[in-house]
Amino acid sequence: MSLADAAVQTTDQPIEKIEHAGELLALIVRREFAEPGIHFFTPNELSQQLAFMRHPAGKVIGAHVHNPVTRTVAYTQETLFIRRGRLRVDFFDNDQTYLESRELREGDVILLIQGGHGFEVLEDLEMFEVKQGPYAGDADKTRFDGRPPSGRNG
């Protein structure tokens, strides 16, 4: 078994919260989630909102325009949509200490809320990334040498 496989926890839950020290680090919505209606997974105070919507043909969503609202974004939050392949996500606390890993597959979505994270592509990958802008260049992130310890089982 490779490190890429050994360090990853798996779950059959369609929605998983990754938490550490009482803080929400990430939210994973697995491709199997298919509840009808509108489901917001995030609390109102997060600067990135994530919802799933499933409606029957013929459902009308009323036309609307979004009003200008001044918001303050202290930390970048990003959402990844896995279109194809497999991706290991490694989670770190704010002190850059490894916590655990999860594997994402085709159709999975993850909202990275806080803490550190790194990735290893396990199979050829296509994904979309959505995050707040404008991009702040080098000021946007602190890079560090973060890897799961050898033989760590998350």
Sequence and secondary structure as in RCSB ss.txt:
>XXXX:A:sequence
MSLADAAVQTTDQPIEKIEHAGELLALIVRREFAEPGIHFFTPNELSQQLAFMRHPAGKVIGAHVHNPVTRTVAY
TQETLFIRRGRLRVDFFDNDQTYLESRELREGDVILLIQGGHGFEVLEDLEMFEVKQGPYAGDADKTRFDGRPPS
GRNG
>XXXX:A:secstr
  HHHHTEE    SEEEEEETTEEEEEEE TT   SEEEE S TTSSS  EEEE  TT                S
  EEEEEEEEEEEEEEE TT  EEEEEEEETT EEEE SSEEEEEEEEEEEEEEEE SS  GGGG         T
T   
